[in-house]
């Protein structure tokens, strides 16, 4: 019997010193806490270690939002169940954006998202780290968020600046999905490398109490 080969597809942006993720939020500062030279005084001759230091806002790079990001009484990162973040059966939605950047419920028509992650491929990640990335991005509409929640999606992700229209201060998509306990993954990339279905998705943040957002190493497993 032939062995099926697994492929791992990285869906995350690299976090780099000084990079901007979201307009108006500070860039991460990455530096040494201990250089290898500084560590020499603490170990045997010839034994050195590097200890790095990073200062950043939680919304840096590719990240996941937990309900606490939107709601003070919502589940925080430490409370998110692994079942909502890891080893998820997944479908990819590839909406037609030639006439509009608003992705409504019709884009998901006919898809089974019950118990699955739904990833929205807009190809906006091609603008990552350019001025275009923060201007005129594709987003989901309020009715799309309601449809996804009603149909039982367990995670929703997108490869653009924000899953909401940032000109709408009510943030209806975040509000609907996070109220339903559905984590949101933003700033994904490489979604063009994925099939439309029949693969597993993982996007697990650090288990931090009292925070609602944190970077992830998102990836897909295709077998």
N, C-alpha and C positions, 0 to 999 in steps of 0.2 A: 504494500500500500504506500503510495507516495505521501510524503510529509508536506503539509501546507506550511509555507513560510509566513511568519508574522512580519508586518512592517509597522514601525513606530513613526508617526508623523508629528513633528513638533509644531504646535499651534501658538507659540508664545513669542513675543518680542524680547529682545535682549535688553536688560536694564543696564544703562551705562551712565557714568558720571556726567552730569550736566545736561542730560537729555530732558526734553519736555514731553509729557504725556497729554496734558489737558491744559488749554489756555488759562492762565491766571493762577495755576498751581505751581509751586516751586519744583525745580529739578532735584533729583537725588544728588547727594554729595558722598562720594565713595573715596575712602582714604585708608591709610594704615593706622591701626591702633598700636600694633607692634610690627616693626619691620623685622626681617630675619636677623639683621645685625643687632637690633635691640634685644632680641630674644636670647642671644648667645649667653648673656649673664645668668640665665635661669636654668640652663641645661648643660649636659655634658659636652665636652669639646667635640665639635663637628655636628652637633644636633641643634637644628634651628627650626622654628615654626613661624608662620605668618598668621597674624590675627588682623582681619580687616574690620573696618567700621563703615556703616552706612547711615546717613540721615536722610529720611524721605517721608513724604506724605503717603498715606496708605494707597491712594489712587495713583499708582505708579506702574507703568508697563501694562502687561496683561493681568487683569485682576478679576476677582469674584466679589460681588456684593451679597451680603447676608441681609435678612430682614432688618436687623438693627441699624443698618445704614440709613434706612428711611424712617423707622419707627422706634421710639425710645423703649418700648416694651417688646420689641422683636428679638428673635434669636440672634445671638452674636456669632462670630466666627467659631468660637469654642463650642457652641451649641449645635452647629450644623451637623446633621447626620452624614456620615460618609456615603450612605446610599443615595444622597442627593448631589454628590460631587464626583464619585469615582465609579469606574466600570459600568458606565451608563450606555444602554442601547441608545442609538442616536440617529436622527434624520437631519439632513441638510436641506435648507430651503434656498433656492437661487432665484430671487424675484427679478422681474423685468423692471429695470430702473431707467429705461430710455426716456420716459415721459414724466416721471415723478421720483422723488427721493423718499416719499412716504410709503411705507410697506404696510398694507392693511390686511385684514383677515382673509381676503380673497387669495392672497399669496400662499396660504396654508391649506386651501381647500383640497379635500381628498386625502390629506396626510393623516396617518395615525401617530399621534404624539403621546398617547396614554402611557405613562410610566417611562417616558424617554426624554432625552435632551433634544432640544431643537436648536440647531445652529443656523444662523442667517448669514449667507455668503453674499456680500455686497461688493467685494473687491476693493473696498475703500482703504484697506491696509497698504495698498500700493503707494499711498501718499504719506505713510508713516515718516515722521521727522522732517516733514516739509510744511510750509505755511498752509498748503491746501488741506492738510489733514483736519485742521480745526475749523474749516469753512465749508458749509453746505453739505454736511455728511448725511448719508441715508439713516433712517430711523424707523422704528415701529410706531404704529398708531395705537390709540387707546382701544379700538375694537380688536386689533390683533392681539393685544395683551389679554383682553377678556377672553378671546377665543382660546388662546394657549392655556390660560388658567382653567377655563371650563372643560377643556379636553384632557386635562391631567398631565401636562408637561411637568417634568421634575427639575429641569434647568433650561434656561434660554440664554443663548450667546449670540454675539454679533461681532463682526470684524471692522467696526467703525468707531468713531469718537465717542458716541453715546447711543444707548438703545432708545432714548427719548429724543424728541426735537428740543434742542436746548433753548429755543426761543419760547418754549412753554414752561413757565415757572412752576406749574403744577406737577410736572413730571408724571403723567398718568401711567406710563408703562412701568416705571419703577414702583409706583404706588400699588398698582394692581398685582404685579407679579410678587413683590416682596410681601404684601399683605397676605397673599396666598401661600407664603412660605417657599416660594420658588427662587432659588439663587439665580443671579444674573452674571454672566461672564462677558466682559467688554474688552475691546482692543485685541481680539483674536487675530491671527494671521494664518496664511497657508491653507485656507479653507478650499481653495481650488484643487488641492492635492487629495481631497477626500472623495470617496464615493457618496452617493446620495443616502445610503443606508447600509445596514449590516456591518457596523463596526462599533467599537467601544470608545467612549470619551472619558477623560480624566482631567479634573481641574481642582486640585486640593490646596487650599491656603494653609498657612501656619495656624495652629490652634491657639489663637489669641483671644483672651477674655476681654470684653468691654470695647471691642472694635467691630465694625461692620463691613470692612473692605480690606483686602490684602492681595498682593501679587501672587500669581500661581505659575507653575510650569504646566501649562495645558498641553495635552497631547492625545492623539488617537492611536488605537491599536487596531490594525487591519489584518485579518487572517483569511 
